Amino acid sequence: MLTLLVEDTDAGPARLGGAVITLGRIAGNDLVLADARISSRHGRLVRHGGGYAFEDLGSRNGSLVERAGGRTVCKPHQPVPVAAGDRLLLGDLQAPVVVRIVEAPASGAGSWAGGTVVARRSVADPDAVLADEGADVTSLRALFALLRDLSGRVEPDEVLGRIADAVLARFPHACAVSVLQRTPGGTWITESARARGAGGAEDVQPSSTLLERAVGTREVVAYVPDSGGPASVAGLAGTVLVPLLAGEECIGVLHVDSKKRPFLAADLGWLSVVGTHAAASLAVARRFRALAQRADELTSENRALEKARRLPRPILGDSAALTRALDQLSRVAGTTATVLISGETGTGKELAARYVHALSKRSDGAFCAINCAALPENLLSSELFGHRKGAFTGAVSDRKGLFEAAGGGTVFLDEIGEVSEAVQLRLLRVLQEREVQPVGASAPIKVDVRIIAATNRDLPAMVQSGGFREDLYYRLAIFPVRLPSLRERQGDVDLLAERFREAFCARHDKWIAGFAPDALAALRACPWPGNVRQLEHEVERAVILADEGSLIGLGDLSDQVVERSASSAAGPAVLPEGDLRAVMAELEEQVIRRELDRQGGNRTRAAEVLGISRQALQVKLAKWREREDG
């Protein structure tokens, strides 16, 4: 504890304590001297050995220490020991401000948060920062090289690494450099650390009290850890803390340790400039990183929106049969498995294939569809596999096939059951080897595509009859999915009809209010052999025929739909005669034959709808055929 008295004022003695006591003109100093001759941070009293020493902080008008009639000129940042009875002559040395030291400790080392402060320097006062750098050409060169190296750095880790390297190079006795950051909860954490040599930086932090004081006073602080304190575990000889100020905000603290000797007052000027520029570079780098992260987030959001925009028209319906099929499609979409989609004509097989592609990892690639039944064999081979110039008449140039052109995407082979045996053989090679050989080419080409195939035919039956290669079928049917017919989708007719009405009202610029009850009942009762496509066309026709603002009535529907719905609703006109066994047998035959007609002769699907095995259906049909032949 020191007792100081400012002479020629009415103020009484002031008792001040601590390892460092600052004197200056502005508020924030421990002893405020409101006089124009005094600098804003003029000087300070620092624990020194057994007592205190006065240090001029590079003041504008200088300082003297007077003892027993003798005077000592205080050179900037060079401590001068003081004792009780000494006088500090500050400011204008002809008419100074006089501070008399009334009482001072005679012994005992000053301690501050586990160490003795040996030097401090402001990072906010340019005069104090650069006071003793003028003659140090080596320091200025190192400083210039670092600042030039930092300019343009936009990665925080890179900025911190460059600063650490420069500090270790500038101070050979320094052993470790780290940057500490205060969390929102008030605790200090190590953001970056680097040690000299191959070993890692030891995570020995100064006390939070010392960190808070350095930040609060905005000063570079050099101190020697007390023996027995937490830092002594590392055998440290000295430590320096540099507040990193970005404007008025402290964004961290540069922490440098030494195991050879303490940091001196002369070291602090260089570190002050480094800390100031490092704070600016680090603030810019952090903002740049935040902007880059936000840009990445926006890019991801835009990609997600673009992907959502490219999603195909949703497959409408909430029936159990459709929900089960859609769940299977969504599960297989994220894999690379080949998919075989089966279903009657008009059930939406291409729509389902686009749904799988849109949900897959290949969604950014091309979706190439081809109807295998629409092209003759030679033209289909050319479309799928490509050809070379001169391979056949009309091949005037090389042409990429669908498999090559859709690299990274998906190829959809519709009506796969219609391809010839020669094309089947070439498709088998694509599935097995993932390569194609263009027509007229001498060597195959590797391709990267996913294959989705679709058919309305009974491929297992075709395999049994020899109409389709068994090995190709099992390659295609790695993940078979059957789309239910509209007859199996209980409740979906109303939903689809309403959606189609809205779409065609917009397309044809008409307003149709809805469906009359009898028309809706007819739509529900119709067996829809053409499935969703037939329903779509029927609703478009009805929208065109209906009067503006009216409901779609039974008269707006086609005769075919009205007749089929009436036939389906009526059931058998007359029950057969005979005993119960004969009647039940005849009714069973009528039901089975009606379902076969609805399924276009597809025995597998008819058996599924009827709830019997395909083998059982085959036995019944064979029995009825023998009866008819007999």
N, C-alpha and C positions, 0 to 999 in steps of 0.2 A: 504494500500500500504506500502510495506517495501522497504528500501534502504539498500542494502548489499554491502560490499566491501571485496573482497578477498585480504588479505594483501600479501606483498612480490611478487606481480605480477604487470605487466604493465596495466592490465585491470582496467578500471575505475569502479565507483559505478554502481550497477545494481538495477533498480527499478522494483520490482516484486509485483504482486497483486494476490488476490484470497484467497479462504478459506484454501487451502493447497498449500504449496510451497515445492517441493521436491528438495533434494540435493544429487548428486551422481556422479559416475565416467562416466557413459555411457550416450549416447544421449537419449533424452526423458525426462530427469530431467529438472525441471525449471531452476536450476542453476547447470551447468556441471562443476565438479572439476576433470580435467584430471590428476589425480595423482594416482600412484599405491597404495598409502597408504589408499585411499578412496574406500569403497565398491561400487558396482554397483548402489545400492539404499541405500545410507548411512543413511540419515535421512530426516526429513521434519519439516517445520514450519506450525503449524495448528492454526486456529482461536481458541482462548481460553479466554472465558470471555470477558474482555474489551480489550484484545490485542492478542498476539501470544504466543505460547509455542513451544519449540523444542522437538522433539521426535526422539530418536535413533531407527532405524528400524532393530536392531539386527546386527549392522555392525561388521565386522571382527576385527577391531582395536579400536572400542569404540569412545566415544564423551564426551567432557566436556563443561559446560557453565561457563564462567568466568565473574564475576561482582565485581567491586571495590576491586580487589585483591583476592577475594575468588573464589573457584572453586567448582562446583557441578557435580558429576559424573552422567551421564545420563544412567539410567538402560533401557534396551530395552523396548520400547513401553510404557514408563511411561513419560508423557509430563512434561517438566520443563519450567515454564514461563520465557519469555525474554522481554527485553525492549531496547530502544535506548541506545547505548554505550556498551552493552554487547558484548562479543566475544565468538564465537563457536570454540573450539579446537577439530579438527576432525582428525581421523587416528592415526598415531604414536604420542602418547601423550608426548614423549620426544622432538620430532621435528614435531609438528602438522601443518596441514593446517589450517590457521586462517581465519575465516570469521567474520568481524565486522559488527554489526547491527548499521548502521549510523542513521537510522530514522525508527520509528515504531509508529503505532497508539496508542494513549493512551486510547481510549474508543471505544465502538461500537462493536456489535456482528457480527461475520462473517456469511455471508449467501451464500448458494450455491443451486440454483434452488429450493428455497422454504424451505431451512432448514440449520441448522448449523452442519457442519461435526465435529464429536467428535472422530473418529478413522478411520484409513485406514490401509490396509495391502495388500501386494502383494500376488497374487496367483501364480506367476511364479517363485518366489525366495524361494527355500526350506528352507534356513536359516531363512528367515523372517516368513515363515509359521509355523515352528516348534519351534520358539525361546522360547516360554514360556509354552510349553506343557509337558516338562519333569516331572515336579513335580505333575501334575494333573492326578492322577491315575484314578479317576472317569471318566474324559473326555476321557482318552485313552481307557478305557474299553467300554464306550459307542460308541466310534469311531470304535473300533475293531468289536463290535457286528454288527454295521451298515454295515461295509464293507463286513463282512462275509455274512450277509443277502442279500446284493446286488449281490453278485457273483452268476452268473448263471441266473439272472432275464432277461427275453427276451421280456417282455411286457412293453412298455413305461409308460402306466398308473400305472402299478404295481411298477416300479422303482420310479416314482414320489410320489406315495402314501407312500412307505417305507421311503423315504427321509423326507417327511413332518412329518410323525409320529416320526421319530428319532429327528428332530429339535425341535418339540413341547415337547418331553420328556426331551431333554437335557436342554432346556431353559424354566423353569416354567413361566417366565414372558411373553414369546412369545404368541401372540394371534392368528396369522394367518400366513400361509406359502403358497406361490404361486410360479409358474415358468412362467416367461414371455418369449415370443418368438417374434423376429422381423420378420415381413412379408417382402416379396420382395419389397413392396412399401415403406418400412422404418418405418412403424408404429409398435408399440408394442402391443401385444395382450396377454391375460392370457390363457396359455395352460392348467394349472392345478391349483386348489386352494383348500386349506383345512383350516378349523378354529378349534380352541379348543372348545370343548363342542358340544352341539346339534345344535347350529346356523350355518348358512352357512358363508363362507368367504366373507367379504365385499370387493367388487371390487374397491379398492382405489389404483391406480397405482402412483408410483413416476413420476416426470416429465421426458419427453424424454431426456432433457438436462442432467439430473443426470444419467440416464441409459446409455446414449452414453459416458459420461465421465468415468463412472465405467468400461465400456467395453474397452474404449480407453486406460485407464491407467492400465488395468488388475489388479485392486485392489479391495479387499473387502472394502466396504465403509459403515460406521455406521454414521448416522446423526439423528438430532432431527428436525422434521418438524416445520417450523415457525407457530406461531399462525396466524390464518386468511387464511392460505394457504389451498389448496384443501385437504391435508391429515388431517387437523385439524378437519374436519367434523366427522371423526371416533374417535377423541379423542386420537390420537396416542402420545405415549411418546418417541418412538424411532423406527427407521427403519434401516435395514441392507440389502445391495445389494451384491450378490456374483456372479461374472461373471463365467459362465460355459464354460470352455475352453477345446475343444477337439483338441489337437495339436495346430495349429495356428488359428483355427476357433472358434469363440464364438457362441455356439449353443443355448444360452439362458441366463437368469439371474434368480438366486434364490432370492426371495424377502420375507423377514421376518419382521413382524410388532410386536410391543409391546405396550400395553396400560398402563403398570405399571412403567417401567423405561427404560432409553436408553440402548443400547448395548454398552459394554465397550471394550477397546482395547484387554483385556484378552479373550473376547469371539471370536475374529476374527480368531485366529489360528485354532480352531476346525472347524469353518465354511469354512476356506480355504481348509482344507483337504477334507471335505465333498463335497465341490463344485468341486474339482478336480476329485474325484472318481465318483461323481454323473454324471459329464459330460461324463466320459468314459462309464459308464453303460448306460446312456441315448443314447449316440451315437450308441453303440452296439445294444440296444433295437430297436432304430429307423431303423437301417440297417436291423435287423432281421425282423421287421415288413414289411419293403419294400420288402425284399426277399420273405417273406411269401405271401404277396399280389401278387407279380409277379408269385409265384408258383401256387397260386389259379387261376390267369388269364391263365397261361399255361395249367393247368388242365382243365379249362373250354373250352379253345381252342381245346385241344386234344379230349375232349368229343364231341364237336361240329363236329370236323373232323371225329371222329369215327362214329358219328350218320349219317353224310352225306355219309360216305363210305357204311353204311348199308342200305341206301335208296334204294328201289327197282328200277328196270329199269324204267325210266320215261315213262308215257303214252304219246306217240307221237301224235301230231296233233294240228292244230290250228283252226279247224272248230268251228262254233258257237255252234253246238250241243254238241261237246266234251268239249269245254271250259265251258259251263254251268254246265255239270256234274262234272267236276273237281273242279269248284268253290264250288259246294255243298259239295263235299267230303272234301275239305280243311277246310271248315267252321265247319263241324261236327267233324272233327278229334280231335280238342282240347277239346271236351266235353266227357262225359261218355255215351252218348246215344247209344242205340243199332241201328245198321244200317242194312237195307235190300237192297242189290244190285240186281237189275233185269237186264236182257239183254239176247240177243240171245247167243247161243253157239259161243265161239270164240271172244267175244267182250272185254275180259280182266277183268273178274269179280274178279278173285283172285289177279291180279295185282292191281286193285283198292282197294281191302281189305288191301293188304300190304302197299299201299300208305297211307291209313287212319292210320294204325298202326304206320308207321314210323313218321308221323306228330303228333302223340298223346303223352300224358304224360306217356304212358306205353311203349314207344319205346325201353326202356332198358330191358323190359321183353320179354318173349317168344312169338312167333307167331306160333300157332299150327293150321294147316289146315287139314281138313278131307273131303273126298268126300262121302257124305251120300248115294249116289246111288251105290257105289261100294261094299258095305258090306251088308250081310244079317242082319236081325233084331237083333239076339242074339249077333253076333259079334260086330255090331255097338254099342249096349248098353254097352258091355264090354269096347270098345274103348273110349266111351264118359264118362262113369260114373265109370269105374273100377270094380273090383270084388275082392271077398275074397276067400281065399284058400278053395277048396272043393265046391264052389258055383255051379259048373257044371263039367261035364267030361272034363278033361284037365286043370282045374284050380288048378295047383299044388302049387301055391304061391299067396300071395296078389299082386295086381297090381293097380297102380294109374290110374285113368281115365284121359282123356284129360283135363277136366275142373280143376281137382286138380293139374295136372302136370304143367299147364299153369298159375299158381297163379301169379297175378301181371301183366299178359300179355293179349294176345288176342286169342280168339278161332274163327276160320273161318269155318263155316258150309256151304260147297258148296253143291249145288243141294238139298236144304232143302225141296223142294216140293216132294222128293221121299221117305221121312221117313214114317214109319208106324204110325198108330194111337197110339200104345203103347209108341213108342219113343217120339211122339209129346207130350203126356201127361207128360212124365218125363222131357222133355225140358221146358214145361210150368212151372214146379216147380223150375227149375234152374233160369228162368227169373223172377219169382215172389219172391222166397225166397232166391235166391243166395246160394243154397245148393244142394248137390247131395247125393244120397244114393247108394253106390256101390252095385253091384249084390251080394247077399248073406250077406250083412251087416245089422245090426239091428238098426243102428242110422245114421242119415244124417251127412254130413260134410260141413261146410261153405266153400265157394269158392269166390275168388276175381278175376274175369275175365271180360273182355269186349267181347261181342258176336257180330260178323258180319256174316250175312247169305247172301246167294246168290242163285238165281234160274233163270232158263230160261223158267219156266212155268208160266202160268197165275194164280197166287195164288188167286186173288179175284174170278175168275171163279170157281176155285177148292173149295173155301169156299162156294159159292152158291150151288155147286153140292154136297157138303158134303164130299169132298175128303180131306179137310184140316180144322183143327180146327180154328174156327173164333177167339177165345180168344188168341190162339198162334200167329195167323197172326198179330193181332193188337199189341201184345207184340214185335214181330219181326220188324214190320213196323213203329217203332217210328219215324225213319228218312229214308224213302224210296228214293233211288236214282236209276234212270234208265240210263244205259249206252247205247248210241245210236249205232245202227248197222253201219257197214261201208258204207252202201248205203246212210245213212243220213249225213255222214261226208264229205261234199263237199270239195274237194281239198286235203284231207288227204291221198288219195291213192298214189299220187306221192311222198309225204314225206316218207310214210311208206315203199314203194317199194325201194326207194333209200337207206334208212337206213338198210333194210334187205339185199340189195345187198352188202353193205360195210361189214356187219357182216359175211355173208357167204363167201365172198371173203377171209376174214381173216381166217375163220374156215377151208376152203378147200384149202388154199394156192394157190389161183388163182387170176388173175387180169382180171376183166371184166369191160370195160370202162363205161358202162351205158346201157340205153334202147334205142332201135330204136323207131322212132315216131309211127309206126304201133303197136308195142308191147305195148308201153305206152298207146296208145289209147284204145287197147283191155282191158288192166288192168282197165282203168277208166270206161269203159262201162260195165264190168262184174258186176252182181248184188251181188256177194259174199255172198251166203247163209251161208258159214262157217266163214264169217267176217275176222277179222285180222289174226286169226290162219290159215285160208285157204290161205290168201294172202302170209303169211310168208312161208308156205310150197311151194307155187307156185314159189316164187322167188328163194328159195333154189334149187328147181328142175331146174329152168332155168339157174342158175349159174353153176350147174354141167354140163348141156348140152351144154352151149355156149362155143365157141372156145376161147382159151387164147387170151386176148387183144382185143377181138371183142365186139360188142354191142349185147345185148339180143334182138333177133328178134322175129317176130310172130311165126316162126317155133320152137322156144325154149319153147313156152308156151304149156300147155296141151290142148288137143282137147276140153275138157269140158269147159275150160275158154274161148277159142276162139268161140265156138258155143254159149255159154250163152251171151257173149258180143255182138255177131252178132245178136242174137235174141232180146236182149234188145234194141239194137240200131235201129233195123228195125221197131219195133212196129207192129201193125196189118197189115197182108199181104193184106187183101181185106176189104174195108169198107162195112158194112152191107147195104142192100137195104131197101127201105121203106121211110115213111114220117120222118120228122125231129125228132118227138118225139120218134118214134120207134128206129131210129138210135142212138139217144143220150142215150136211155135206155140200148141198147145193149152195147154201148161203155162203159157206166158207169159200167155195170156188168163185162165186161172184165177187166177194170182197177182195180176194187175192188178184183176180184178173183185173179188177178196177184199179187196184194200186199199181199193178204192172203197167197199165195204160198211162196212169199219171206219171210214173217214173220213166216213161219212154222205153220200157222193156228192160230197164236196168234191174237185174235180179238182186244184186247186193243191197241197193238202196231200198227196194221194195221190202226185202226181208227185214231190214233195220226198222222201217216204219211199222211193219206188221208185228214186230217183236218176236220173230222166229229166226232160226239160223238159216243161213243160205242153203246148207245141205238139206234141211227139212223142206224148204221151198222147192229145191230141185227134185226131191222124191215125189212131191205132190204133182208137179208139172209132168214128170215122166209117167205117172200113173194115169193122169187125164189124157196124155198123148196116146198111150197104149189103148185106152178105152175108145178114143176117137178112131185110131187106126183099125181096131178090131171091128 
